[in-house]
Structures are given as C-alpha cells and as structure tokens.
Amino acid sequence: MEHGNQTNLFQELILQNIPDAVIAVDRKWMVTFMNPAAEALTGWTPKTASEKKLTEILTLLDADTNEEIKIPSIRAFSRDKKPVVYWNLLLSSNGGNKTPVDAVFTAVPGLHGATTGCLVILTDVSIRNKHEKEFLNRQKIEAIANM
C-alpha cells in the first residue's frame, strides 16, 4: 500500500472514530460528510443528509431561551476566517430529542485560500452538565451543613 493511501485510510479512521460529531458542508451549505457520531446525535443518516442543506438537518436552540440559533453564512466565514463557537445549546434531533451540545463552525479553505465549505463540530455535553449539577448540589449541601 502506498504512503498516500495509508495516510488517507488513517485520516478516514480518525474521522469515523472521533467522539465529536463532525459534519462537512460545501459552499451552498449542502451536507457532504457526516461521521457516525454526527449520525447518532442528529438522527440523520449520511445518505439522507447529503441531499439536504445544513439548516434542514441541524436545529440548534439556546438552552436558556429555547430560541433557534441562526447559523452564520459562508460569507461570514470567508471574511472572518475565524471559528464561530456556541456554548450551552440544545440540538433538536430528527427524532425530536434535545441534546445539550457545544458547537464550532469553521471555514474550510481551498487551495488558493477561498472558502470551499464549512466544518461543524458538535460536542455532546450531557455528561459534563450532569457532573456540574452534581457538584453544585454537593456544594449546596456542604454550605447548609456548615451554617
């Protein structure tokens, strides 16, 4: 096997096994790739999602207000070239489940620097939120006990 093929295989294995959901879209916001974590989190299969725009498969809500988050345009990414990070969101899946997530949107530059698309990385923060609540409850109990 050539070195290039080994590198491509290794990169594919990384993308398929990374625990965060990774979704790639082209300049028209059409889904071009989803890893298994993205499929599990969103409830969309890569085949079904590839026929849709990102905004059709990804509904993000502010966890505090339950208002939908407007996803920035590709132009914003092309201009700023900085990742856009959202904390404390709820992802409304295809099945109607709401999962707490953090989201990062970042431009994918092409050969000559022009933006060719965007990567969306979603991190399920359910376990982190659970541990934070448990920690806060323990602090409250300790504070009451020390009164």
DSSP file (Angstrom, degrees, kcal/mol; ACC not computed):
  #  RESIDUE AA STRUCTURE BP1 BP2  ACC     N-H-->O    O-->H-N    N-H-->O    O-->H-N    TCO  KAPPA ALPHA  PHI   PSI    X-CA   Y-CA   Z-CA
    1    1 A M              0   0    0      0, 0.0     5,-0.0     0, 0.0     0, 0.0   0.000 360.0 360.0 360.0 134.9    0.0    0.0    0.0
    2    2 A E     >  -     0   0    0      1,-0.1     4,-2.0     4,-0.0     5,-0.2  -0.272 360.0-115.6 -68.4 156.9    1.3    3.5   -0.9
    3    3 A H  H  > S+     0   0    0      1,-0.2     4,-2.5     2,-0.2     5,-0.2   0.889 115.9  54.8 -60.4 -40.5    2.1    6.0    1.8
    4    4 A G  H  > S+     0   0    0      1,-0.2     4,-2.4     2,-0.2    -1,-0.2   0.892 108.3  48.0 -61.4 -40.9   -0.7    8.3    0.4
    5    5 A N  H  > S+     0   0    0      2,-0.2     4,-2.5     1,-0.2    -1,-0.2   0.882 110.8  51.3 -67.3 -37.9   -3.3    5.6    0.7
    6    6 A Q  H  X S+     0   0    0     -4,-2.0     4,-2.6     2,-0.2    -2,-0.2   0.905 110.6  49.1 -64.4 -41.2   -2.1    4.8    4.3
    7    7 A T  H  X S+     0   0    0     -4,-2.5     4,-2.7     2,-0.2    -2,-0.2   0.925 112.1  47.6 -63.5 -45.2   -2.5    8.5    5.2
    8    8 A N  H  X S+     0   0    0     -4,-2.4     4,-2.3     2,-0.2    -2,-0.2   0.903 112.7  49.0 -62.8 -41.3   -5.9    8.7    3.7
    9    9 A L  H  X S+     0   0    0     -4,-2.5     4,-2.4     2,-0.2    -2,-0.2   0.916 111.7  49.4 -64.0 -43.3   -7.0    5.5    5.4
   10   10 A F  H  X S+     0   0    0     -4,-2.6     4,-2.2     2,-0.2    -2,-0.2   0.921 111.5  48.7 -61.8 -45.4   -5.7    6.8    8.7
   11   11 A Q  H  X S+     0   0    0     -4,-2.7     4,-2.4     1,-0.2    -1,-0.2   0.897 111.1  50.5 -62.4 -40.5   -7.5   10.1    8.3
   12   12 A E  H  X S+     0   0    0     -4,-2.3     4,-2.4     1,-0.2    -1,-0.2   0.903 109.2  51.3 -63.9 -41.6  -10.7    8.3    7.5
   13   13 A L  H  X S+     0   0    0     -4,-2.4     4,-1.4     2,-0.2    -2,-0.2   0.894 109.6  50.7 -62.9 -40.1  -10.4    6.1   10.6
   14   14 A I  H  X S+     0   0    0     -4,-2.2     4,-1.6     1,-0.2     3,-0.5   0.959 112.2  46.0 -61.1 -51.6   -9.9    9.3   12.7
   15   15 A L  H  < S+     0   0    0     -4,-2.4    -2,-0.2     1,-0.2    -1,-0.2   0.875 113.4  49.6 -61.0 -38.0  -13.0   10.9   11.3
   16   16 A Q  H  < S+     0   0    0     -4,-2.4    -1,-0.2     1,-0.2    -2,-0.2   0.763 119.8  36.4 -72.8 -24.0  -15.1    7.8   11.7
   17   17 A N  H  < S+     0   0    0     -4,-1.4    -2,-0.2    -3,-0.5    -1,-0.2   0.478  80.7 117.4-111.7  -3.7  -14.0    7.2   15.3
   18   18 A I     <  -     0   0    0     -4,-1.6    19,-0.3     1,-0.1     4,-0.1  -0.447  63.8-135.9 -64.3 136.6  -13.7   10.7   16.8
   19   19 A P  S    S+     0   0    0      0, 0.0   105,-0.2     0, 0.0     2,-0.2   0.731  80.9  81.9 -72.1 -20.1  -16.3   11.0   19.6
   20   20 A D  S    S-     0   0    0    103,-0.1     2,-0.4     1,-0.1    17,-0.3  -0.546  91.2-106.8 -81.7 150.7  -17.5   14.5   18.5
   21   21 A A  E     -A  122   0A   0    101,-2.5   101,-2.4    16,-0.3     2,-0.5  -0.633  36.5-166.0 -76.2 129.2  -20.0   14.9   15.7
   22   22 A V  E     +A  121   0A   0     -2,-0.4    13,-1.8    99,-0.2     2,-0.4  -0.979  10.1 176.5-122.4 124.4  -18.4   16.2   12.5
   23   23 A I  E     -AB 120  34A   0     97,-2.5    97,-3.0    -2,-0.5     2,-0.4  -0.995  10.6-161.0-126.7 130.0  -20.4   17.5    9.6
   24   24 A A  E     -AB 119  33A   0      9,-2.3     8,-3.2    -2,-0.4     9,-1.5  -0.906   9.9-176.1-110.6 140.3  -18.9   19.0    6.5
   25   25 A V  E     -AB 118  31A   0     93,-2.6    93,-2.1    -2,-0.4     6,-0.2  -0.935  19.2-126.7-130.7 155.7  -20.8   21.2    4.1
   26   26 A D  E >   -A  117   0A   0      4,-2.1     3,-2.2    -2,-0.3    91,-0.2  -0.206  47.8 -79.5 -88.3-173.4  -20.0   22.8    0.7
   27   27 A R  T 3  S+     0   0    0     89,-0.8    47,-0.2     1,-0.3    90,-0.1   0.723 132.5  54.1 -62.3 -21.5  -20.3   26.5   -0.2
   28   28 A K  T 3  S-     0   0    0      2,-0.1    -1,-0.3    46,-0.1     3,-0.1   0.263 119.1-110.4 -95.8  11.6  -24.0   26.0   -0.7
   29   29 A W    <   +     0   0    0     -3,-2.2    25,-2.9     1,-0.3     2,-0.4   0.616  68.3 149.3  68.9  15.8  -24.5   24.5    2.8
   30   30 A M  B     -G   53   0B   0     23,-0.2    -4,-2.1    24,-0.1    -1,-0.3  -0.659  54.6-111.0 -80.6 134.2  -25.2   21.1    1.3
   31   31 A V  E     +B   25   0A   0     21,-2.2    -6,-0.3    18,-0.6    21,-0.1  -0.461  42.0 168.1 -67.5 128.1  -24.0   18.3    3.6
   32   32 A T  E     +     0   0A   0     -8,-3.2     2,-0.3     1,-0.3    -7,-0.2   0.563  63.5  16.4-114.7 -17.2  -21.1   16.4    2.1
   33   33 A F  E     +B   24   0A   0     -9,-1.5    -9,-2.3    16,-0.1    -1,-0.3  -0.978  51.4 177.9-158.2 142.4  -19.9   14.3    5.0
   34   34 A M  E     -B   23   0A   0     -2,-0.3   -11,-0.2   -11,-0.2   -13,-0.0  -0.977  20.4-142.8-142.0 133.9  -21.1   13.1    8.4
   35   35 A N    >>  -     0   0    0    -13,-1.8     4,-2.0    -2,-0.3     3,-0.6  -0.464  37.1 -97.7 -86.9 170.0  -19.2   10.8   10.8
   36   36 A P  H 3> S+     0   0    0      0, 0.0     4,-2.5     0, 0.0     5,-0.2   0.844 124.4  56.7 -57.3 -34.8  -21.0    8.2   12.9
   37   37 A A  H 3> S+     0   0    0    -19,-0.3     4,-2.2   -17,-0.3   -16,-0.3   0.885 107.2  49.3 -64.4 -36.6  -21.1   10.4   15.9
   38   38 A A  H <> S+     0   0    0     -3,-0.6     4,-2.7   -18,-0.3     6,-0.4   0.892 110.3  50.8 -67.6 -39.5  -23.0   13.1   13.8
   39   39 A E  H  X S+     0   0    0     -4,-2.0     4,-2.1     1,-0.2     5,-0.3   0.932 112.7  46.0 -62.6 -45.4  -25.4   10.4   12.6
   40   40 A A  H  < S+     0   0    0     -4,-2.5    -2,-0.2     1,-0.2    -1,-0.2   0.886 117.3  43.5 -65.5 -39.4  -26.1    9.3   16.2
   41   41 A L  H  < S+     0   0    0     -4,-2.2    -2,-0.2    -5,-0.2    -1,-0.2   0.893 122.5  34.8 -75.5 -40.8  -26.5   12.8   17.5
   42   42 A T  H  < S-     0   0    0     -4,-2.7    52,-3.5     2,-0.2    53,-0.2   0.748  95.4-130.5 -88.0 -24.5  -28.6   14.3   14.7
   43   43 A G     <  +     0   0    0     -4,-2.1     2,-0.4    -5,-0.4    -3,-0.1   0.553  69.8 118.6  82.9   6.8  -30.7   11.2   13.8
   44   44 A W        -     0   0    0     -6,-0.4    -1,-0.3    -5,-0.3    -2,-0.2  -0.862  61.1-133.1-106.2 140.4  -29.9   11.7   10.1
   45   45 A T     >  -     0   0    0     -2,-0.4     4,-2.9     1,-0.1     5,-0.3  -0.598  24.8-116.9 -82.8 153.6  -28.0    9.1    8.0
   46   46 A P  H  > S+     0   0    0      0, 0.0     4,-1.9     0, 0.0    -1,-0.1   0.886 116.1  52.7 -56.6 -37.9  -25.2   10.4    5.9
   47   47 A K  H  4 S+     0   0    0      2,-0.2     4,-0.3     1,-0.2    -3,-0.0   0.939 114.1  40.4 -64.3 -47.2  -27.1    9.3    2.8
   48   48 A T  H >4 S+     0   0    0      1,-0.2     3,-1.0     2,-0.2    -1,-0.2   0.895 116.3  50.3 -68.6 -40.2  -30.3   11.1    3.7
   49   49 A A  H >< S+     0   0    0     -4,-2.9     3,-2.3     1,-0.2   -18,-0.6   0.810  96.3  70.0 -68.9 -29.8  -28.4   14.2    5.0
   50   50 A S  T 3< S+     0   0    0     -4,-1.9    -1,-0.2     1,-0.3    -2,-0.2   0.662  95.4  55.6 -65.4 -13.6  -26.4   14.5    1.8
   51   51 A E  T <  S+     0   0    0     -3,-1.0    -1,-0.3    -4,-0.3     2,-0.3   0.335 105.1  69.3 -95.1   5.8  -29.5   15.5   -0.1
   52   52 A K  S <  S-     0   0    0     -3,-2.3   -21,-2.2   -21,-0.1     2,-0.2  -0.824  80.9-110.0-127.8 160.1  -30.2   18.4    2.4
   53   53 A K  B >>  -G   30   0B   0     -2,-0.3     3,-1.6   -23,-0.2     4,-0.9  -0.536  38.9-111.3 -79.7 155.3  -28.8   21.8    3.4
   54   54 A L  H >> S+     0   0    0    -25,-2.9     4,-2.1     1,-0.3     3,-0.9   0.882 117.7  58.7 -54.7 -41.7  -27.3   22.0    6.9
   55   55 A T  H 34 S+     0   0    0      1,-0.3    -1,-0.3     2,-0.2   -25,-0.1   0.682 101.3  57.1 -66.4 -16.2  -30.1   24.1    8.1
   56   56 A E  H <4 S+     0   0    0     -3,-1.6    -1,-0.3     1,-0.1    -2,-0.2   0.763 118.0  30.1 -82.4 -26.7  -32.6   21.3    7.3
   57   57 A I  H << S+     0   0    0     -4,-0.9     2,-0.6    -3,-0.9    -2,-0.2   0.588 113.5  64.7-107.1 -12.7  -30.8   18.7    9.4
   58   58 A L     <  +     0   0    0     -4,-2.1     2,-0.6    -5,-0.2    -1,-0.2  -0.906  51.9 173.0-122.8 106.8  -29.3   20.9   12.2
   59   59 A T  E     -C   92   0A   0     33,-0.7    33,-2.7    -2,-0.6     2,-0.5  -0.947  10.9-173.8-112.1 113.5  -31.6   22.8   14.5
   60   60 A L  E     -C   91   0A   0     -2,-0.6     9,-3.4     9,-0.4     2,-0.4  -0.915   1.5-169.2-110.9 132.2  -29.7   24.4   17.4
   61   61 A L  E     -CD  90  68A   0     29,-3.0    29,-2.7    -2,-0.5     2,-0.4  -0.906  31.4-109.0-119.7 145.7  -31.5   26.1   20.2
   62   62 A D  E  >  -C   89   0A   0      5,-3.1     4,-2.9    -2,-0.4    27,-0.2  -0.615  29.1-141.6 -67.6 125.7  -30.3   28.4   23.0
   63   63 A A  T  4 S+     0   0    0     25,-2.3    -1,-0.2    -2,-0.4    26,-0.1   0.786  96.8  45.2 -65.1 -27.2  -30.6   26.2   26.1
   64   64 A D  T  4 S+     0   0    0     24,-0.4    -1,-0.2     1,-0.1    25,-0.1   0.888 128.5  22.1 -83.2 -40.8  -31.7   29.1   28.3
   65   65 A T  T  4 S-     0   0    0      2,-0.2    -2,-0.2     0, 0.0     3,-0.1   0.622  89.5-134.1-103.1 -15.7  -34.3   30.7   26.0
   66   66 A N     <  +     0   0    0     -4,-2.9     2,-0.3     1,-0.3    -3,-0.1   0.637  57.7 142.9  65.9  16.2  -35.2   27.7   23.7
   67   67 A E        -     0   0    0     -5,-0.2    -5,-3.1     1,-0.1    -1,-0.3  -0.648  58.5-103.3 -86.0 144.8  -34.8   30.2   20.7
   68   68 A E  B     -D   61   0A   0     -2,-0.3     2,-0.4    -7,-0.2    -7,-0.3  -0.424  31.1-128.3 -69.0 138.7  -33.3   28.9   17.5
   69   69 A I        -     0   0    0     -9,-3.4     2,-0.6    -2,-0.1    -9,-0.4  -0.740  17.9-130.0 -87.5 130.5  -29.7   29.9   16.8
   70   70 A K        -     0   0    0     -2,-0.4    -9,-0.0     1,-0.0    -1,-0.0  -0.724  20.9-133.8 -82.6 122.6  -29.2   31.5   13.4
   71   71 A I        -     0   0    0     -2,-0.6   -16,-0.0     1,-0.1    -1,-0.0  -0.608  26.5-112.4 -77.4 131.1  -26.2   29.8   11.7
   72   72 A P        -     0   0    0      0, 0.0     2,-0.1     0, 0.0    -1,-0.1  -0.129  34.0-104.3 -61.4 160.8  -23.8   32.3   10.2
   73   73 A S     >  -     0   0    0      1,-0.1     4,-1.4     4,-0.0     3,-0.4  -0.413  23.0-113.3 -83.0 161.0  -23.4   32.5    6.4
   74   74 A I  H  > S+     0   0    0      1,-0.2     4,-2.8     2,-0.2     5,-0.2   0.863 118.0  62.1 -59.1 -35.6  -20.5   31.1    4.4
   75   75 A R  H  > S+     0   0    0      1,-0.2     4,-2.5     2,-0.2    -1,-0.2   0.898  99.3  53.8 -58.2 -40.3  -19.7   34.7    3.6
   76   76 A A  H  > S+     0   0    0     -3,-0.4     4,-2.5     1,-0.2     5,-0.3   0.906 111.3  45.4 -61.5 -41.2  -19.1   35.4    7.3
   77   77 A F  H  X S+     0   0    0     -4,-1.4     4,-2.5     2,-0.2    -2,-0.2   0.906 111.9  51.5 -67.5 -41.5  -16.6   32.6    7.5
   78   78 A S  H  < S+     0   0    0     -4,-2.8    -2,-0.2     1,-0.2    -1,-0.2   0.889 116.0  41.7 -62.6 -39.1  -14.9   33.6    4.3
   79   79 A R  H  < S+     0   0    0     -4,-2.5    -2,-0.2    -5,-0.2    -1,-0.2   0.945 125.4  30.8 -74.1 -50.7  -14.5   37.1    5.5
   80   80 A D  H  < S-     0   0    0     -4,-2.5    -3,-0.2    -5,-0.2    -2,-0.2   0.815  77.4-159.6 -83.8 -32.0  -13.5   36.5    9.1
   81   81 A K     <  +     0   0    0     -4,-2.5    -4,-0.1    -5,-0.3    -3,-0.1   0.706  53.8 118.5  56.4  22.1  -11.7   33.2    8.8
   82   82 A K  S    S-     0   0    0     -5,-0.1    -1,-0.2    24,-0.0    -2,-0.1  -0.917  71.6-106.8-116.4 143.9  -12.2   32.6   12.5
   83   83 A P        -     0   0    0      0, 0.0     2,-0.5     0, 0.0    23,-0.2  -0.363  26.5-136.9 -63.8 147.7  -14.2   29.7   14.0
   84   84 A V  E     - E   0 105A   0     21,-2.9    21,-2.8   -12,-0.0     2,-0.4  -0.947  22.3-162.7-107.0 123.5  -17.6   30.6   15.5
   85   85 A V  E     - E   0 104A   0     -2,-0.5     2,-0.4    19,-0.2    19,-0.2  -0.903   8.8-170.0-114.7 134.3  -18.2   28.9   18.8
   86   86 A Y  E     - E   0 103A   0     17,-3.1    17,-2.5    -2,-0.4     2,-0.3  -0.982   6.0-167.2-121.5 134.0  -21.5   28.4   20.5
   87   87 A W  E     +     0   0A   0     -2,-0.4   -24,-0.2    15,-0.2    15,-0.1  -0.815  63.1  24.3-113.8 156.6  -21.9   27.2   24.1
   88   88 A N  E    S+     0   0A   0     -2,-0.3   -25,-2.3     1,-0.2   -24,-0.4   0.936  82.4 148.9  60.1  54.6  -24.9   26.0   26.0
   89   89 A L  E     -CE  62 101A   0     12,-2.2    12,-2.1   -27,-0.2     2,-0.4  -0.701  42.4-136.2-111.9 165.7  -27.1   24.9   23.1
   90   90 A L  E     -CE  61 100A   0    -29,-2.7   -29,-3.0    10,-0.2     2,-0.6  -0.995  13.8-148.0-118.9 130.5  -29.7   22.2   22.6
   91   91 A L  E     -CE  60  99A   0      8,-3.1     8,-2.2    -2,-0.4     2,-0.8  -0.882   8.5-149.9 -96.4 120.0  -29.5   20.1   19.4
   92   92 A S  E     -CE  59  98A   0    -33,-2.7   -33,-0.7    -2,-0.6     6,-0.2  -0.820  22.0-149.3 -90.5 112.2  -33.0   19.1   18.3
   93   93 A S    >   -     0   0    0      4,-3.1     3,-1.7    -2,-0.8   -50,-0.2  -0.187  27.7-100.6 -80.4 171.8  -32.5   15.8   16.5
   94   94 A N  T 3  S+     0   0    0    -52,-3.5   -51,-0.2     1,-0.3    -1,-0.1   0.794 125.1  52.1 -59.7 -30.4  -34.5   14.3   13.7
   95   95 A G  T 3  S-     0   0    0    -53,-0.2    -1,-0.3     2,-0.1   -52,-0.1   0.451 122.7-104.6 -87.8  -1.0  -36.3   12.1   16.2
   96   96 A G  S <  S+     0   0    0     -3,-1.7    -2,-0.1     1,-0.3     2,-0.1   0.367  74.1 139.2  95.5  -5.2  -37.3   15.1   18.4
   97   97 A N        -     0   0    0     -5,-0.1    -4,-3.1   -55,-0.1     2,-0.5  -0.424  44.3-143.0 -70.0 148.8  -34.7   14.5   21.2
   98   98 A K  E     -E   92   0A   0     -6,-0.2    -6,-0.2    -2,-0.1    -1,-0.0  -0.967  19.2-175.5-117.0 119.9  -32.9   17.5   22.6
   99   99 A T  E     -E   91   0A   0     -8,-2.2    -8,-3.1    -2,-0.5     2,-0.3  -0.941  28.2-119.2-116.6 131.7  -29.3   17.0   23.5
  100  100 A P  E     +E   90   0A   0      0, 0.0    25,-2.4     0, 0.0    26,-0.5  -0.541  47.4 165.5 -69.5 129.9  -27.1   19.7   25.1
  101  101 A V  E     -EF  89 124A   0    -12,-2.1   -12,-2.2    -2,-0.3     2,-0.4  -0.943  38.4-138.8-140.1 159.5  -24.2   20.5   22.9
  102  102 A D  E     - F   0 123A   0     21,-1.8    21,-2.7    -2,-0.3     2,-0.4  -0.924  30.9-155.9-108.8 146.9  -21.4   22.9   22.2
  103  103 A A  E     -EF  86 122A   0    -17,-2.5   -17,-3.1    -2,-0.4     2,-0.4  -0.974  15.0-168.8-131.7 140.4  -20.9   23.8   18.5
  104  104 A V  E     -EF  85 121A   0     17,-2.1    17,-2.7    -2,-0.4     2,-0.5  -0.997   4.4-167.5-126.2 128.6  -17.9   25.0   16.5
  105  105 A F  E     +EF  84 120A   0    -21,-2.8   -21,-2.9    -2,-0.4     2,-0.4  -0.968  15.4 172.8-112.5 126.8  -18.3   26.3   12.9
  106  106 A T  E     - F   0 119A   0     13,-2.4    13,-3.0    -2,-0.5   -29,-0.1  -0.999  30.4-115.7-140.0 141.1  -15.1   26.7   11.0
  107  107 A A  E     - F   0 118A   0     -2,-0.4    11,-0.3    11,-0.2     8,-0.0  -0.354  19.0-140.0 -70.4 149.4  -14.4   27.5    7.3
  108  108 A V  E     - F   0 117A   0      9,-2.3     8,-3.3    -2,-0.1     9,-0.8  -0.945  21.2-145.0-110.4 109.3  -12.5   25.0    5.1
  109  109 A P  E     - F   0 115A   0      0, 0.0     6,-0.2     0, 0.0     5,-0.1  -0.456   9.1-141.2 -76.3 147.1  -10.1   26.9    2.9
  110  110 A G    >   -     0   0    0      4,-3.1     3,-1.4    -2,-0.1     5,-0.0  -0.139  41.7 -74.9 -89.6-168.0   -9.4   25.7   -0.6
  111  111 A L  T 3  S+     0   0    0      1,-0.3    -1,-0.0     2,-0.1     0, 0.0   0.854 132.3  37.6 -60.2 -38.3   -6.1   25.6   -2.5
  112  112 A H  T 3  S-     0   0    0      2,-0.1    -1,-0.3     3,-0.0     3,-0.1   0.121 123.5 -95.3-104.9  20.4   -6.0   29.4   -3.1
  113  113 A G  S <  S+     0   0    0     -3,-1.4     2,-0.1     1,-0.3    -2,-0.1   0.223  82.2 132.1  91.1 -15.4   -7.4   30.4    0.2
  114  114 A A        -     0   0    0     -5,-0.1    -4,-3.1     1,-0.1     2,-0.3  -0.451  67.5-103.5 -70.5 144.5  -11.0   30.8   -0.9
  115  115 A T  E     - F   0 109A   0     -6,-0.2    -1,-0.1     1,-0.2     3,-0.1  -0.529  35.8-178.8 -71.2 126.7  -13.5   29.1    1.4
  116  116 A T  E     -     0   0A   0     -8,-3.3   -89,-0.8    -2,-0.3     2,-0.3   0.532  61.3 -50.1-102.1  -9.8  -14.8   25.8   -0.1
  117  117 A G  E     -AF  26 108A   0     -9,-0.8    -9,-2.3   -91,-0.2     2,-0.3  -0.971  60.5 -85.6 169.1-156.3  -17.1   24.9    2.7
  118  118 A C  E     -AF  25 107A   0    -93,-2.1   -93,-2.6    -2,-0.3     2,-0.4  -0.996  16.1-141.7-147.8 145.9  -17.5   24.6    6.5
  119  119 A L  E     -AF  24 106A   0    -13,-3.0   -13,-2.4    -2,-0.3     2,-0.5  -0.926  14.0-161.5-106.6 137.0  -16.9   22.1    9.2
  120  120 A V  E     -AF  23 105A   0    -97,-3.0   -97,-2.5    -2,-0.4     2,-0.5  -0.983   5.1-169.4-117.3 124.8  -19.4   21.8   12.1
  121  121 A I  E     -AF  22 104A   0    -17,-2.7   -17,-2.1    -2,-0.5     2,-0.5  -0.967   2.8-169.4-118.6 120.5  -18.2   20.1   15.2
  122  122 A L  E     -AF  21 103A   0   -101,-2.4  -101,-2.5    -2,-0.5     2,-0.6  -0.929   4.6-161.5-113.0 128.6  -20.8   19.2   17.8
  123  123 A T  E     - F   0 102A   0    -21,-2.7   -21,-1.8    -2,-0.5     2,-0.5  -0.945  17.8-134.6-111.8 120.8  -19.8   18.1   21.3
  124  124 A D  E     - F   0 101A   0     -2,-0.6   -23,-0.2  -105,-0.2     3,-0.2  -0.623  23.6-178.8 -71.4 118.8  -22.4   16.3   23.4
  125  125 A V     >  +     0   0    0    -25,-2.4     4,-2.8    -2,-0.5     5,-0.2   0.108  45.0 113.9-109.1  20.9  -22.1   17.9   26.8
  126  126 A S  H  > S+     0   0    0    -26,-0.5     4,-2.2     1,-0.2    -1,-0.2   0.923  80.8  44.5 -56.5 -48.1  -24.8   15.8   28.6
  127  127 A I  H  > S+     0   0    0     -3,-0.2     4,-2.4     2,-0.2    -1,-0.2   0.911 113.1  50.8 -67.4 -42.1  -22.3   14.1   30.9
  128  128 A R  H  > S+     0   0    0      1,-0.2     4,-2.4     2,-0.2    -1,-0.2   0.930 111.2  48.7 -59.8 -45.4  -20.4   17.3   31.7
  129  129 A N  H  X S+     0   0    0     -4,-2.8     4,-2.3     1,-0.2    -1,-0.2   0.892 110.0  52.0 -61.8 -40.1  -23.7   19.0   32.6
  130  130 A K  H  X S+     0   0    0     -4,-2.2     4,-2.3    -5,-0.2    -1,-0.2   0.931 111.2  46.5 -62.4 -45.7  -24.7   16.1   34.8
  131  131 A H  H  X S+     0   0    0     -4,-2.4     4,-2.4     1,-0.2    -2,-0.2   0.870 110.4  53.3 -66.3 -36.6  -21.4   16.3   36.7
  132  132 A E  H  X S+     0   0    0     -4,-2.4     4,-2.5     2,-0.2    -1,-0.2   0.921 109.8  48.0 -63.4 -43.0  -21.7   20.1   37.1
  133  133 A K  H  X S+     0   0    0     -4,-2.3     4,-2.4     2,-0.2    -2,-0.2   0.914 111.7  49.7 -63.6 -43.1  -25.2   19.8   38.6
  134  134 A E  H  X S+     0   0    0     -4,-2.3     4,-2.3     2,-0.2    -1,-0.2   0.910 111.3  49.6 -61.4 -42.2  -24.0   17.0   41.0
  135  135 A F  H  X S+     0   0    0     -4,-2.4     4,-2.2     2,-0.2    -2,-0.2   0.922 111.3  48.3 -62.8 -45.4  -21.0   19.2   42.0
  136  136 A L  H  X S+     0   0    0     -4,-2.5     4,-2.2     1,-0.2    -1,-0.2   0.888 110.5  51.8 -63.7 -38.8  -23.3   22.2   42.6
  137  137 A N  H  X S+     0   0    0     -4,-2.4     4,-2.3     2,-0.2    -1,-0.2   0.907 109.2  50.0 -63.8 -41.2  -25.7   20.1   44.7
  138  138 A R  H  X S+     0   0    0     -4,-2.3     4,-2.6     1,-0.2    -2,-0.2   0.902 109.9  51.3 -63.1 -40.1  -22.8   18.8   46.8
  139  139 A Q  H  X S+     0   0    0     -4,-2.2     4,-2.5     2,-0.2    -2,-0.2   0.906 109.6  49.9 -63.4 -40.8  -21.7   22.4   47.4
  140  140 A K  H  X S+     0   0    0     -4,-2.2     4,-2.4     2,-0.2    -2,-0.2   0.923 111.4  48.3 -62.4 -44.7  -25.2   23.5   48.4
  141  141 A I  H  X S+     0   0    0     -4,-2.3     4,-2.4     1,-0.2    -2,-0.2   0.917 112.7  48.4 -63.0 -43.9  -25.4   20.6   50.9
  142  142 A E  H  X S+     0   0    0     -4,-2.6     4,-1.7     2,-0.2    -1,-0.2   0.894 110.5  51.5 -63.4 -39.6  -22.0   21.4   52.3
  143  143 A A  H  < S+     0   0    0     -4,-2.5     4,-0.3     2,-0.2    -2,-0.2   0.914 111.5  46.8 -64.0 -42.5  -22.9   25.1   52.7
  144  144 A I  H >< S+     0   0    0     -4,-2.4     3,-1.3     1,-0.2    -2,-0.2   0.910 111.4  51.8 -65.1 -42.4  -26.1   24.2   54.5
  145  145 A A  H 3< S+     0   0    0     -4,-2.4    -1,-0.2     1,-0.3    -2,-0.2   0.802 108.1  52.3 -65.1 -29.6  -24.2   21.8   56.8
  146  146 A N  T 3<        0   0    0     -4,-1.7    -1,-0.3     1,-0.2    -2,-0.2   0.422 360.0 360.0 -88.3   2.2  -21.6   24.4   57.6
  147  147 A M    <         0   0    0     -3,-1.3    -1,-0.2    -4,-0.3    -2,-0.1   0.482 360.0 360.0 -76.6 360.0  -24.2   27.0   58.7
